Amino acid sequence: MIPEKQNIVLFKSLVKKLIYLFTTIIFMIMVVFIVLFFNTSVSAWFKESDTEMDSLYVDAEKKVILQNEMAKFWKPADINLIKDATLKQEVEYGKDLIAHTAKYLGPNGSVKQITNGMNCNNCHLDAGTKPWGNNYGSVKSMYPKMRARSGQVENLYKRVNDCLERSLNGLPLNEDDKEMKAMIAYIEYIGSNLPKGKEANASGIYDLEYLDRAADPVKGKELYDVKCASCHQVNGEGILAADKIEYTYPPLWGNNSYNSGAGLFRISRFAGYIKYNMPLGATYESPQLSDEESWDIAAYVENQPRPSKDLSKDWPDISKKPVDHPFGPYSDKFTETQHKFGQFKPIKEEKKKKEKK
């Protein structure tokens, strides 16, 4: 009996080994099958992961570059550091005049009634201190200066009055008016941290690259209705505040808007202005419009009716006119329409050729 039991034990052991071996083989075949079957998916997953990591790395690198660039942007001198009480009061009044011009000089102004009701702040954002918001960073350092538009050396009195007469479609102030002195005191003080003759970083309006086509008012209207009309209204008239003194959102065309002699009536100026400032909340680091959208919206807005101004004394040397000055005569062969909407690159190229001769 003993040998028989031993045979049974050996047989059971052999069966177990065979089962184990068979199970192992089946398992290995399944592993190979799974690896072969899912190899493409696994590779794709790793590739996607690598792409996402690369994208995150590039985004982080761009963010660092942007932050370093913005760290160099001009910042206004701090009004709170003014120790002279009289000067501080004058500068603060000047700031309020810039921010709330209509309150003092608008149709219902408390001092004079000489402007259209818009505020300087509507074009010079954050009272002239926002980067690429048409700020005053370079004004004190660069004025007096020669300006081709007038053909003369202009001081700050002339420059401020230009804004009052063109952008605010109004009348000039006298040089010795309290309001004129206060606005100049403010503009000069916030730019007093810049050496004479030096341009501030991110001052004025950003220069957008010219398109390879003309800006399109038809496309611009479609974009305007979606992105701009909720504030500035479909008819461009803006929204008056409840006090009927200032605009909550200024008019972009019509009787109460800037006139045809204003700087923002040039399409490049308006496109560069809205690129990093509009719609409301847009900034240099977080724009809401593409370059093309900015150009097209500008084309639509500038194609709407607005007050006119006698420009007969502007640009005594017509060869100095900017490529997008919308009114002739010109020193080149291009039409008034092309000068208004583009394409601007051919005009710029011909202008450069003439300047080299």
Wavefront OBJ file of the C-alpha trace (Angstrom):
o trace
v 0.000 0.000 0.000
v 2.812 2.302 0.731
v 4.097 2.385 -2.842
v 0.554 3.019 -4.092
v 0.139 6.013 -1.771
v 3.470 7.376 -2.872
v 2.349 7.133 -6.484
v -0.819 9.023 -5.693
v 1.146 11.770 -3.937
v 3.569 12.001 -6.849
v 0.677 12.125 -9.291
v -1.022 14.956 -7.368
v 2.244 16.866 -7.183
v 2.741 16.457 -10.902
v -0.802 17.653 -11.625
v -0.266 20.755 -9.444
v 2.966 21.553 -11.234
v 1.300 21.153 -14.596
v -1.576 23.387 -13.524
v 0.890 25.998 -12.205
v 2.926 25.812 -15.410
v -0.205 26.065 -17.571
v -1.492 29.032 -15.532
v 1.857 30.780 -15.794
v 1.966 30.301 -19.554
v -1.598 31.619 -19.938
v -0.762 34.625 -17.732
v 2.361 35.434 -19.740
v 0.439 35.167 -23.017
v -2.192 37.587 -21.636
v 0.504 40.040 -20.511
v 2.138 39.966 -23.938
v -1.250 40.419 -25.597
v -2.153 43.354 -23.362
v 1.197 45.047 -23.959
v 0.926 44.562 -27.705
v -2.713 45.655 -27.789
v -2.299 48.757 -25.681
v 1.160 49.767 -26.827
v -0.140 52.477 -29.172
v -2.429 53.932 -26.530
v 0.280 53.913 -23.878
v 2.746 55.582 -26.229
v 0.133 58.175 -27.175
v -0.596 58.835 -23.517
v 3.069 59.421 -22.762
v 3.364 61.644 -25.815
v 0.337 63.661 -24.672
v 1.811 63.926 -21.213
v 5.114 65.129 -22.673
v 3.271 67.678 -24.845
v 1.294 68.943 -21.869
v 4.459 69.245 -19.797
v 6.206 71.082 -22.625
v 3.216 73.404 -22.949
v 3.180 74.083 -19.215
v 6.907 74.775 -19.309
v 6.545 77.186 -22.240
v 3.623 78.957 -20.536
v 5.616 79.300 -17.311
v 8.595 80.650 -19.257
v 6.395 83.172 -21.084
v 4.872 84.242 -17.784
v 8.304 84.919 -16.300
v 9.333 86.924 -19.395
v 6.078 88.914 -19.215
v 6.521 89.614 -15.508
v 10.099 90.794 -16.082
v 8.920 93.056 -18.891
v 6.091 94.516 -16.819
v 8.431 95.112 -13.881
v 10.161 97.710 -16.076
v 6.958 99.566 -16.916
v 6.789 103.187 -15.826
v 5.021 103.836 -12.551
v 3.819 107.324 -11.569
v 5.522 109.259 -8.795
v 3.533 108.863 -5.565
v 1.397 111.917 -4.772
v 1.308 110.919 -1.119
v 5.037 111.679 -0.870
v 4.541 115.380 -1.638
v 5.506 117.336 1.485
v 4.570 120.809 0.262
v 0.883 121.133 1.228
v 0.143 123.770 -1.418
v 1.697 121.713 -4.210
v -0.047 118.572 -3.025
v -3.411 120.304 -3.086
v -2.801 121.595 -6.597
v -1.647 118.192 -7.862
v -4.647 116.453 -6.302
v -6.971 118.986 -7.927
v -5.254 118.347 -11.251
v -5.789 114.608 -10.861
v -9.481 115.149 -10.143
v -9.765 117.374 -13.212
v -8.252 114.606 -15.355
v -10.450 111.905 -13.828
v -13.682 113.947 -13.739
v -13.236 116.665 -16.350
v -16.948 116.959 -17.084
v -17.660 117.687 -13.425
v -15.716 120.947 -13.783
v -15.629 121.753 -17.511
v -18.459 119.769 -19.118
v -21.908 120.949 -20.271
v -22.961 121.071 -16.607
v -19.510 121.922 -15.270
v -19.089 123.798 -12.008
v -16.214 125.979 -13.318
v -16.823 126.409 -17.061
v -19.012 124.775 -19.675
v -16.526 124.255 -22.502
v -16.344 120.504 -23.325
v -18.523 117.675 -24.662
v -18.986 115.908 -21.321
v -16.254 113.314 -21.737
v -13.426 113.079 -19.214
v -9.697 113.143 -19.976
v -9.752 109.813 -18.129
v -11.811 108.280 -20.959
v -8.731 108.379 -23.190
v -5.973 108.547 -20.546
v -6.927 105.613 -18.320
v -6.478 105.567 -14.553
v -5.960 109.333 -14.656
v -3.129 108.886 -17.131
v -1.181 106.215 -15.252
v -2.144 102.852 -16.811
v 0.565 101.023 -18.819
v -0.308 101.287 -22.527
v -3.445 103.133 -21.473
v -2.361 106.376 -23.172
v -0.609 107.407 -19.977
v 1.372 110.563 -19.245
v 4.639 108.786 -18.427
v 6.748 110.578 -21.046
v 5.028 113.965 -21.088
v 7.192 115.871 -18.624
v 10.401 114.309 -19.914
v 9.660 115.026 -23.592
v 7.963 118.463 -23.570
v 8.442 121.072 -24.948
v 8.974 119.267 -28.258
v 8.607 119.715 -31.994
v 5.359 118.274 -33.327
v 4.886 117.701 -37.037
v 1.123 118.100 -36.781
v 1.422 121.796 -35.944
v 4.891 122.277 -37.413
v 5.899 124.026 -34.181
v 7.579 123.402 -30.858
v 4.714 122.833 -28.416
v 4.643 123.283 -24.655
v 2.284 121.568 -22.230
v -0.274 124.365 -22.363
v -0.644 123.792 -26.093
v -0.778 120.019 -25.593
v -3.503 120.128 -22.930
v -5.574 122.567 -24.973
v -5.226 120.285 -28.013
v -6.958 117.578 -26.006
v -9.671 119.946 -24.837
v -10.337 121.190 -28.375
v -10.083 117.826 -30.163
v -10.775 114.876 -27.887
v -13.279 116.820 -25.791
v -14.487 118.849 -28.802
v -14.367 121.973 -26.682
v -12.711 125.311 -26.106
v -9.218 126.026 -24.760
v -8.299 127.184 -21.268
v -6.108 130.212 -20.608
v -2.540 129.515 -19.496
v -3.117 131.222 -16.156
v -6.422 129.442 -15.404
v -6.317 127.552 -12.135
v -7.521 124.389 -13.848
v -4.836 124.522 -16.533
v -2.113 124.999 -13.928
v -3.468 122.166 -11.796
v -3.630 119.670 -14.667
v -0.083 120.514 -15.725
v 1.119 120.277 -12.115
v -0.372 116.787 -11.889
v 1.000 115.595 -15.253
v 4.464 116.943 -14.467
v 4.549 115.520 -10.960
v 3.613 111.934 -11.828
v 6.262 111.989 -14.571
v 8.925 113.633 -12.429
v 10.661 110.296 -11.821
v 11.887 110.140 -15.429
v 15.043 111.901 -16.718
v 14.650 114.645 -19.301
v 14.576 113.294 -22.835
v 13.852 109.693 -21.828
v 10.774 107.795 -22.998
v 8.880 105.895 -20.313
v 8.365 102.171 -20.756
v 4.765 101.336 -21.746
v 3.856 104.999 -22.154
v 1.261 106.313 -24.546
v -0.408 103.787 -26.874
v 0.915 100.434 -28.058
v 1.969 100.299 -31.730
v 0.220 97.317 -33.305
v 1.745 95.596 -36.321
v 0.037 96.566 -39.564
v -2.249 93.959 -41.098
v -1.569 92.361 -44.477
v -4.972 93.646 -45.549
v -7.188 96.658 -45.019
v -9.038 96.869 -41.720
v -12.654 95.849 -42.260
v -15.533 97.991 -40.876
v -18.064 95.248 -41.689
v -16.224 92.670 -39.582
v -15.696 95.417 -37.042
v -19.420 96.006 -36.628
v -20.033 92.317 -35.914
v -17.310 92.376 -33.267
v -18.454 95.708 -31.843
v -22.009 94.451 -31.349
v -20.722 91.459 -29.391
v -17.839 92.955 -27.440
v -18.487 96.700 -27.108
v -22.159 97.608 -27.496
v -23.198 96.532 -23.998
v -21.227 99.489 -22.587
v -20.963 101.990 -25.424
v -24.376 101.115 -26.878
v -25.316 99.995 -30.375
v -25.582 103.620 -31.539
v -22.227 104.516 -29.957
v -23.680 107.192 -27.692
v -22.364 105.682 -24.434
v -24.139 105.750 -21.081
v -24.504 108.855 -18.930
v -24.199 108.449 -15.173
v -27.274 108.962 -13.026
v -26.143 112.527 -12.200
v -26.192 113.389 -15.952
v -22.824 115.093 -15.513
v -20.298 112.420 -16.486
v -20.371 109.351 -18.693
v -20.168 105.944 -17.078
v -19.199 104.680 -20.546
v -18.196 107.404 -23.022
v -19.628 107.885 -26.521
v -17.448 106.559 -29.334
v -19.169 108.535 -32.070
v -21.990 111.038 -32.458
v -22.323 114.649 -31.352
v -20.837 114.136 -27.886
v -17.750 112.179 -28.896
v -14.231 113.226 -29.914
v -13.963 115.102 -33.188
v -12.140 114.345 -36.443
v -9.007 116.131 -35.251
v -8.473 113.898 -32.187
v -5.503 111.567 -32.018
v -7.775 108.584 -31.458
v -9.471 109.267 -34.787
v -6.423 107.727 -36.429
v -7.211 104.046 -36.801
v -3.788 102.842 -35.584
v -4.161 104.856 -32.395
v -7.631 103.511 -31.678
v -6.661 99.910 -32.497
v -3.570 100.088 -30.272
v -5.583 101.694 -27.517
v -8.328 99.071 -27.372
v -5.960 96.101 -27.825
v -4.779 96.173 -24.198
v -7.612 98.097 -22.589
v -10.915 96.897 -24.022
v -13.378 95.392 -23.386
v -13.481 96.530 -19.766
v -10.985 94.589 -17.677
v -8.466 93.902 -20.443
v -4.807 94.525 -19.606
v -1.424 94.044 -21.237
v -1.016 90.653 -19.580
v -4.637 89.634 -20.222
v -5.873 91.064 -23.546
v -9.334 90.137 -24.776
v -8.945 91.120 -28.430
v -6.672 89.779 -31.143
v -4.723 92.236 -33.288
v -7.085 91.682 -36.221
v -10.148 92.210 -34.038
v -8.660 95.443 -32.719
v -8.028 96.779 -36.230
v -11.484 95.823 -37.473
v -13.319 97.308 -34.498
v -11.290 100.493 -34.929
v -12.243 100.600 -38.613
v -15.927 100.368 -37.727
v -15.826 103.006 -34.972
v -13.801 105.471 -37.045
v -16.230 105.041 -39.925
v -19.107 106.469 -37.874
v -20.221 110.146 -37.852
v -18.697 112.547 -35.357
v -18.038 116.277 -34.977
v -15.612 117.723 -37.512
v -12.745 120.131 -36.940
v -10.954 122.551 -39.229
v -7.645 120.800 -39.923
v -6.407 123.220 -42.590
v -3.462 124.296 -40.428
v -2.468 120.743 -39.467
v 0.549 119.096 -41.087
v 2.065 122.106 -42.861
v 4.541 119.604 -44.312
v 2.200 116.975 -45.751
v 5.073 114.514 -46.202
v 5.138 114.239 -42.398
v 1.568 112.947 -42.165
v 1.288 109.503 -40.562
v 0.433 106.667 -42.964
v -3.039 106.432 -41.405
v -3.929 110.110 -41.424
v -7.459 109.929 -42.860
v -7.526 113.235 -44.753
v -5.633 114.374 -47.861
v -3.808 115.878 -49.541
v -0.859 113.474 -49.419
v 2.645 113.433 -50.791
v 2.139 109.934 -52.200
v -0.103 108.187 -54.747
v -2.325 106.313 -52.292
v -6.017 107.076 -51.850
v -7.681 108.633 -48.848
v -9.527 105.358 -48.249
v -6.279 103.399 -48.100
v -4.789 105.996 -45.773
v -7.795 105.564 -43.494
v -8.212 101.777 -43.420
v -5.063 100.328 -44.989
v -3.364 98.291 -46.259
v -0.662 100.441 -44.623
v 2.521 98.491 -45.360
v 2.866 99.734 -48.969
v 2.386 103.330 -47.786
v 5.006 102.882 -45.084
v 7.482 101.327 -47.535
v 7.124 104.171 -50.022
v 7.457 106.715 -47.213
v 10.742 105.110 -46.129
v 12.081 105.182 -49.696
v 11.352 108.907 -49.989
v 12.997 109.634 -46.641
v 16.225 107.918 -47.795
v 16.518 110.101 -50.904
l 1 2 3 4 5 6 7 8 9 10 11 12 13 14 15 16 17 18 19 20 21 22 23 24 25 26 27 28 29 30 31 32 33 34 35 36 37 38 39 40 41 42 43 44 45 46 47 48 49 50 51 52 53 54 55 56 57 58 59 60 61 62 63 64 65 66 67 68 69 70 71 72 73 74 75 76 77 78 79 80 81 82 83 84 85 86 87 88 89 90 91 92 93 94 95 96 97 98 99 100 101 102 103 104 105 106 107 108 109 110 111 112 113 114 115 116 117 118 119 120 121 122 123 124 125 126 127 128 129 130 131 132 133 134 135 136 137 138 139 140 141 142 143 144 145 146 147 148 149 150 151 152 153 154 155 156 157 158 159 160 161 162 163 164 165 166 167 168 169 170 171 172 173 174 175 176 177 178 179 180 181 182 183 184 185 186 187 188 189 190 191 192 193 194 195 196 197 198 199 200 201 202 203 204 205 206 207 208 209 210 211 212 213 214 215 216 217 218 219 220 221 222 223 224 225 226 227 228 229 230 231 232 233 234 235 236 237 238 239 240 241 242 243 244 245 246 247 248 249 250 251 252 253 254 255 256 257 258 259 260 261 262 263 264 265 266 267 268 269 270 271 272 273 274 275 276 277 278 279 280 281 282 283 284 285 286 287 288 289 290 291 292 293 294 295 296 297 298 299 300 301 302 303 304 305 306 307 308 309 310 311 312 313 314 315 316 317 318 319 320 321 322 323 324 325 326 327 328 329 330 331 332 333 334 335 336 337 338 339 340 341 342 343 344 345 346 347 348 349 350 351 352 353 354 355 356 357
